[in-house]
Amino acid sequence: MMYSRIAGTGRYLPERVLTNQDLEKIVDTTDEWIRERTGIERRHIAAPGETTVDLAEKAARQAMDAAGVTAADIDFIVVGTTTPDVIFPNCGCLLQERLGIRGCPAFSVEAACSGFIYALAVADRFVAAGTARCALVIGAETLSRITDWNDRSTCVIFGDGAGAVILKPSAEPGLLSCHLGADGTYNDLLFTPYGTSRRPEPGMPEASYIQMKGNEVFKVAVKTLERLVEETVTANGIDSSAIDWLIPHQANLRIIEATAKRLGMPMERVILTLRDQGNTSAASVPMALDTAVRDGRIKRGDLLLMEAFGGGFTWGACLARY
């Protein structure tokens, strides 16, 4: 049996840092209020003209270097993002051109904050089936472009960034299982109002900013993630104590703490980047993974549980042996 395994990781954060103190000057909020309700202290914001693919390219090159592969080796590209550069070509194609790759499948998936997990699950199937031998999987976002900086309930949460992994075939278990789900009946709790075919009525604002009913999102997220982690450990016939590291979507500290409690995991075994990066949607899981790989916490052979929950609602988890 063939598996896919993570061969290298990378990440990129824009240079500009926006702190809670900076936000105090923009909207009616305080550093204390933001930290208590979200766990966030600062976030990174893309520079003018800096796009999602710009971020993705830098993360991709880091992952390629870490895996010891070149552009000639990559034969599959998938990008999870909610904030593409343009409607088309998709971010996968634009990234493919940047890297000097031609001919291989290159596409994007849009599952909001679950986008990287969805992309990873797709790439895993192609690699495990032998259809691809070196897959580049990205989660990248420029959420600052769809954030209303006058809305104190949302502007304190989101940031920009990109994370990447290289998947390669392995005879040893790597990605053990991926579990995906969605429930569109909650579509009005976390969304953007307009797109390409849905346009504002005459006289309505043109901007399509993130809209969120925070309390309702929190309740559904906690319950859904509890079911998701239980489904994942049960499907693999393991006890949650066997998991070395939980790598959650970095949305809200209270949600992360609730998930860790359900697993019986101490917070010392949870990878947290939320304080310094905010919620970067599809980029948050791969960036957290890369952070812990590079600082030495995650080592070869460790068992990882990656999970995310996002607008749609969508959700997903992957259990992997690093």
C-alpha positions in Angstrom: 0.0 0.0 0.0 1.3 3.5 -0.9 0.8 6.5 1.3 1.5 10.2 0.9 3.9 11.8 3.4 4.8 15.4 4.2 8.3 15.9 2.8 8.8 19.6 3.5 7.0 22.6 4.8 7.2 26.4 4.4 5.4 29.6 5.3 5.4 33.3 4.6 4.1 36.3 6.5 3.9 39.8 5.1 6.3 42.3 6.7 3.7 44.8 8.0 2.5 44.0 11.6 -0.8 45.4 12.9 -1.0 45.3 16.7 -4.0 45.6 18.9 -2.7 49.0 20.0 -2.8 50.0 16.3 -6.4 48.9 16.1 -7.3 51.0 19.2 -6.6 54.0 17.0 -8.9 52.8 14.2 -12.0 51.5 15.9 -13.6 51.5 19.4 -11.8 48.6 20.9 -9.0 47.8 23.4 -6.0 45.4 23.5 -7.5 43.8 26.6 -10.9 43.2 24.9 -9.3 41.6 21.9 -7.0 39.4 23.8 -9.7 38.1 26.2 -12.1 37.2 23.5 -9.8 36.0 20.8 -6.3 35.4 22.1 -4.9 37.6 19.3 -2.3 40.4 19.9 -1.1 41.1 16.4 -1.5 40.1 12.8 0.4 40.6 9.5 -1.1 42.6 6.6 -0.1 42.3 3.0 1.5 45.4 1.4 -0.3 47.4 -1.3 0.0 45.4 -4.5 1.1 42.2 -2.6 -1.3 39.4 -3.7 -2.3 35.9 -2.4 -0.1 34.3 -5.1 2.9 36.5 -4.0 2.5 35.0 -0.5 1.9 31.5 -1.8 5.1 31.6 -4.0 7.3 32.5 -1.1 5.8 29.7 1.1 6.1 27.2 -1.8 9.7 27.9 -2.4 10.5 27.4 1.3 8.6 24.0 1.3 10.4 23.0 -1.9 13.8 23.8 -0.3 12.9 21.9 2.8 11.8 18.8 0.8 14.9 19.0 -1.5 12.8 19.2 -4.7 12.9 21.5 -7.7 10.1 22.8 -9.9 10.9 20.0 -12.3 9.8 17.5 -9.7 6.4 18.9 -9.0 3.5 17.3 -10.9 0.5 18.5 -8.9 -0.5 21.9 -7.5 -3.5 22.7 -5.4 -4.1 26.0 -3.5 -6.7 26.5 -0.8 -7.8 30.1 -0.7 -10.8 32.4 -0.2 -9.0 35.4 -1.6 -7.8 34.7 -5.1 -5.8 37.3 -7.1 -8.4 37.2 -9.9 -11.5 35.2 -10.8 -9.4 33.3 -13.3 -6.8 32.0 -14.0 -7.0 30.3 -10.6 -4.2 30.8 -8.1 -2.8 27.3 -8.8 -2.2 28.2 -12.5 -0.7 31.6 -11.5 1.6 29.9 -9.0 2.5 27.3 -11.6 3.7 30.0 -14.0 5.7 31.7 -11.2 7.5 28.5 -10.4 8.3 27.7 -14.1 6.2 24.6 -14.2 4.2 23.5 -17.2 1.6 20.8 -17.9 0.7 19.4 -14.4 -2.7 19.8 -12.8 -2.9 23.2 -11.0 -6.1 24.5 -9.4 -7.7 26.1 -6.3 -10.3 25.0 -3.8 -12.5 27.3 -1.9 -13.6 26.0 1.5 -12.9 29.1 3.6 -10.8 28.3 6.7 -10.9 24.6 5.8 -9.4 25.2 2.4 -5.9 23.8 3.2 -7.4 20.6 4.8 -9.6 20.1 1.7 -6.6 20.7 -0.6 -4.4 18.3 1.4 -7.1 15.6 1.3 -7.3 16.0 -2.5 -3.6 15.8 -3.0 -3.3 12.9 -0.7 -5.6 10.8 -2.8 -3.6 11.6 -6.0 -0.3 10.8 -4.4 -1.5 7.6 -2.6 -3.0 6.4 -5.9 0.2 6.9 -7.7 -1.2 9.6 -10.0 1.1 12.2 -8.6 4.6 11.8 -7.2 5.3 15.3 -5.9 2.4 17.5 -4.9 2.6 21.1 -3.8 -0.3 22.0 -1.4 -0.8 25.6 -0.3 -3.1 27.5 2.0 -2.8 31.3 1.3 -4.9 34.3 2.1 -5.0 38.1 1.9 -8.1 38.5 4.2 -7.2 42.1 4.8 -8.7 42.9 1.4 -12.1 41.7 2.4 -12.0 43.0 6.0 -14.1 46.0 7.0 -11.6 48.1 9.1 -14.6 50.0 10.6 -16.2 46.8 11.9 -14.6 46.1 15.3 -16.2 42.7 15.6 -14.2 41.4 12.6 -11.2 43.6 11.9 -9.5 42.5 15.1 -9.5 38.9 14.0 -8.1 38.4 10.5 -4.6 38.5 9.0 -2.7 37.5 5.9 -0.2 34.8 5.2 0.6 31.5 3.4 1.7 28.0 4.3 2.8 25.2 2.1 3.7 21.5 2.2 5.2 19.0 -0.3 3.6 15.6 -0.4 5.6 12.6 -1.8 4.8 8.9 -1.9 6.0 6.7 1.0 5.8 3.0 1.8 5.5 4.1 5.4 2.3 5.6 6.7 2.1 9.4 6.4 -1.4 10.8 6.0 -3.5 8.2 7.7 -6.9 9.6 7.1 -8.7 12.8 6.1 -12.3 13.6 7.1 -14.2 16.4 5.4 -17.7 17.8 5.9 -20.0 20.8 5.3 -23.4 22.1 6.2 -24.7 24.9 4.0 -27.7 25.6 6.2 -25.3 27.8 8.3 -24.3 29.9 5.3 -25.7 33.1 6.8 -23.5 33.0 10.0 -20.1 33.6 8.3 -20.0 35.0 4.7 -19.3 37.7 2.3 -22.5 39.2 0.7 -21.4 39.7 -2.9 -19.4 37.9 -5.6 -19.4 37.8 -9.3 -23.0 36.7 -10.0 -24.6 38.0 -6.9 -24.3 41.8 -7.0 -25.6 44.5 -4.6 -28.9 46.1 -5.3 -28.9 49.7 -6.5 -28.0 52.0 -3.7 -26.4 49.3 -1.6 -22.6 49.4 -0.7 -20.4 47.8 -3.4 -17.9 46.4 -0.9 -18.1 42.7 0.0 -16.6 42.4 3.4 -16.6 39.5 5.8 -19.8 39.3 7.8 -19.9 37.2 11.0 -22.3 36.3 13.8 -19.6 35.5 16.3 -21.5 33.8 19.1 -23.4 31.5 16.8 -20.3 30.6 14.9 -18.5 29.7 18.1 -21.3 27.4 19.3 -21.5 25.4 16.0 -17.7 25.3 15.7 -17.1 23.8 19.1 -19.8 21.1 18.7 -18.7 20.3 15.2 -15.0 20.0 16.0 -15.8 17.8 19.0 -17.6 15.4 16.6 -14.8 15.7 14.0 -11.9 14.8 16.3 -14.0 11.9 17.8 -14.6 10.6 14.2 -11.0 10.9 13.3 -9.6 9.0 16.3 -12.3 6.3 16.1 -11.7 5.8 12.4 -8.0 5.1 13.1 -8.6 2.9 16.2 -6.5 5.0 18.4 -6.8 6.8 21.7 -6.5 10.5 21.7 -3.5 10.2 24.0 -1.5 8.7 21.1 -1.6 12.1 19.3 1.6 14.0 19.8 0.4 17.4 18.5 -2.9 19.1 17.7 -2.5 21.6 14.9 -5.8 23.5 14.9 -7.1 26.3 12.6 -6.1 29.4 14.4 -9.5 31.1 14.7 -10.2 31.7 18.4 -8.3 30.6 21.5 -11.5 29.5 23.2 -12.4 27.2 20.3 -8.9 25.7 20.4 -9.0 25.2 24.1 -12.4 23.5 23.9 -11.1 21.1 21.2 -8.0 20.3 23.2 -10.2 19.6 26.3 -12.3 17.2 24.2 -9.1 15.3 23.2 -7.8 15.4 26.8 -4.7 17.2 25.5 -2.8 19.7 27.5 -2.3 23.0 25.8 1.5 22.4 25.8 0.8 19.8 23.0 -1.2 22.3 20.9 0.5 24.4 18.3 -0.6 28.0 18.7 0.3 30.8 16.4 -2.9 32.8 16.9 -1.4 35.4 19.2 1.1 36.7 16.6 -0.7 35.9 13.3 -4.5 36.2 13.9 -6.9 34.1 11.9 -5.4 33.6 8.5 -8.1 31.2 7.2 -6.8 28.5 4.9 -3.2 29.6 5.7 -3.3 29.0 9.4 -2.9 25.2 9.7 0.1 24.9 7.3 1.8 28.0 8.8 1.4 26.5 12.3 2.7 23.2 11.1 5.8 24.8 9.6 6.4 26.9 12.7 6.5 23.8 14.9 8.6 21.8 12.4 11.2 24.6 12.1 11.5 25.3 15.9 12.0 21.6 16.5 8.8 20.7 18.4 7.5 18.4 15.7 9.9 15.6 14.8 9.8 12.8 12.3 7.5 10.0 13.5 5.2 12.3 15.5 1.5 11.8 15.2 -0.3 15.0 14.2 -4.0 15.9 14.1 -4.7 18.9 11.9 -8.2 20.3 11.9 -10.2 23.4 10.7 -13.6 24.9 10.6 -14.8 27.6 8.3 -17.5 29.6 6.6 -20.0 27.5 4.6 -19.9 25.8 7.1 -17.0 23.6 6.1 -14.8 21.4 8.3 -12.0 18.9 7.9 -9.3 17.0 9.8 -6.2 15.0 8.7 -4.4 12.6 10.9 -0.8 12.3 9.8 2.5 10.7 10.8 5.1 13.3 10.2 
